[in-house]
Amino acid sequence: MKQIIILLLSIISICAPVKTWAQTEKTSAQTSAQTEDATAILNRVDDNINSNTSVTKSNMIIYGRRNSRTVTSIGYAQGKNQSFSEYLAPEREKGTKMLKLENNLWIYSPSTDRTIQLSGHMLKQSLMGSDLSYEDMMENRKLTEMYNSHVIGTDTIDGRETWILQLEAKVEDVSYHSRKVWVDTQRYVPLREELYAKSGQLLKKTELKDIKRIDGRWYPTKMNYKDMLKDGKGTDFIVLEIEFNTPIPPYIFTKASLKK
Amino acid sequence: MIKFIFKAILRDKNRSILPVMVVAIGVFLTIALSGYLTGMLGDIVDQTARFQTGHVKVMSRAYAQNIDQLPNDLALLGIDKVHQELENDFPDYTWVNRINFGGIIDAPGSNDKSKGQGPAMGMAIELFSESSGEVGRLNLTNSLIDGKVPEKSGEVLIGYEFAKKLKVKVGDELTYMGNTMNGSMTFAKFIVSGTVRFGVASMDKGTIIIDFTDAQQILDMANGAGEILGFYKDEVFIQEQTEQMCDVFNAKYAQDPDEFAPIMKALGEQNSMGTYLNLVNSVSSMFVIVFIMVMSVVLWNTGLIGGLRRYQEFGIRLALGEAKGHIYKTMIYEAVIIGTIGSIIGTALGIGVTLLMQKYGIDISGMMKDATMMMPTMLKSKFSLHLLYIGFIPGLFAMVIGNMLSGIGIYKRETATLFKELEV
């Protein structure tokens, strides 16, 4: 009897690690599959959101404690390193222009007739008192270039099924060390994002709505950016018009265009 | 008998002048040094008041709740009415407007490039208003390294380290970029009128000072201010008074639900100054108690010596038949009169000097080569009601107790040995 018990215990002690090893293998396989799926998901998201060129007319609604302001602008983007925007309204902002080339940002002010270059930590300043920073506005790289990703679950937002992706930075020069992205399982468009610092502190939250079919892709035409370190309703970014892959004259992306 | 004793004191100046002088000097020193000590320990309070808190500060409720962020979008508007109310209700205070703001300062170079750029912390104060006293309050003129205090719109004072970083000097142009109180982007050009040493590294490296009206214009804060600071006349902070003022002012708006209604806060309610004020009071009291004890010992000694010096006189009086108790009583009465006269003179002198030092102070700026805005160049005392008695009471009682102790010897003297002592 004693020998049978010892034999049984021996079998269990041998089988347990095997089972654990098998589970690990299965988990690894699942993870591998999930990681691959996550990358594929992100690629499709990037296909929807990014384009070679884009021309966007938009309203940015900045909610303050006393009142709200609407800033209208037109923006031109080419690849991930070139963008130009001009503010059309209200009167205070009219004629202000911004040019981004690589990691440099220039701002032109018609009232002082000066072009100022911003770089480094000054890009973390708030854009026009909104919940976006200059850095947020300039970020144009694909998510797959900046982050490793894996699927951590599913959720439903406004009746749409979503995957929840956990993104961890794989390059040093990112604004947010990690992100959580809720991606529409059918349209491959983010519906919600949470952006985190390295410490794990939640810094920004984005809600994306009014997903429209434009030029063969799904695109969110209303976004709310919320700085989680501030009180308030955040900033709404509403796309009025957008064109993808439209030829843009090269002179737009030069410093000379700022003073024209 | 009192009249008799008084006459005796006046006739025998040796018995009166010296003890009165000693008591007066002791009491004077106690009061003058206590007043100075309180004033000196209050210097940090004074600096905080001048730069940040005022003796009281009025702002909107929403601004007060988020004050660490200096939220100009929550600033106080309609300040003309608020000023009227403050000047009517609290005419002993000077009320000044201030705006604190942030942004980026850029120094233009050639070919539309920048020769220097950096984040800036801005202070907008009433530079052009003489009645505000802000230039003197922040010691701007004495802290200038180069140039002058702004005299017209569009001029700026800059920390001297900041000027080095931006590679600018007096007369150079700067561009300010920031946000208005509504969040709009705003740009403004300034000319550097002077560089200043703040005495605090972070301020020297990133602070600019412009006139309040310029800030109102560039930040879209017409008839608005981030803060209204109140300073009592002679720049002396009286904690109890400020707390009462706040109670009176805030009671008016207690029923107003508007988050932008004004609220007044005393210095002690800001920047954790309450804890510091308690500490200052405790340390000040401790120093004063120690000093009083020392002075009391000195005055006690004076009383003792005074009694011992009259050994022969008491012997004669005993020999003539005067009762021991009577002699002892006259001694005590004399001590009381001398102690009272000395204490009155000492208290009057001490309080007089304290009040003078409080009003005018001693200007040591000439002795301080590198004067800064943060280091006080005026040594001032502070008068408080307890000065009326902290010198007087020890001055009187120490003298009396000294004489009482020396007078005990009278009871030990024997009539039989008197004649031998007196050598009669």
Contacts between the chains, C-beta under 8 A, distances in Angstrom:
chain1	res1	chain2	res2	distance
A	62	B	183	5.2
A	64	B	73	5.3
A	64	B	182	6.6
A	64	B	183	5.9
A	65	B	62	6.3
A	65	B	73	6.1
A	65	B	74	5.9
A	65	B	259	7.7
A	66	B	73	6.5
A	66	B	74	7.7
A	66	B	182	7.7
A	66	B	260	7.5
A	67	B	182	6.8
A	69	B	182	6.1
A	69	B	183	6.0
A	69	B	184	6.9
A	90	B	184	7.5
A	92	B	180	7.2
A	92	B	184	4.1
A	92	B	185	7.3
A	92	B	186	7.4
A	92	B	220	7.8
A	93	B	184	6.0
A	93	B	185	6.0
A	96	B	185	6.0
A	107	B	177	7.2
A	107	B	185	8.0
A	109	B	175	7.8
A	109	B	177	7.4
A	109	B	185	7.7
A	109	B	187	3.9
A	111	B	187	5.4
A	111	B	188	8.0
A	112	B	175	5.7
A	112	B	187	4.5
A	112	B	188	7.0
A	112	B	189	5.3
A	114	B	106	7.5
A	114	B	108	6.4
A	114	B	112	7.6
A	114	B	175	5.2
A	114	B	187	7.0
A	114	B	189	7.8
A	115	B	112	5.4
A	116	B	104	7.4
A	116	B	106	4.8
A	116	B	114	6.7
A	116	B	117	7.4
A	116	B	175	6.5
A	116	B	177	6.0
A	117	B	113	7.7
A	117	B	114	6.1
A	117	B	117	7.6
A	118	B	104	7.3
A	118	B	117	8.0
A	122	B	104	6.0
A	122	B	117	7.5
A	122	B	119	6.6
A	125	B	104	7.2
A	125	B	119	7.9
A	126	B	179	7.1
A	128	B	179	6.9
A	128	B	183	5.9
A	128	B	184	6.6
A	128	B	185	5.2
A	129	B	73	7.4
A	129	B	179	4.6
A	129	B	180	7.9
A	129	B	182	7.3
A	129	B	183	2.4
A	129	B	184	7.1
A	130	B	183	7.1
A	231	B	66	7.9
A	255	B	112	7.8
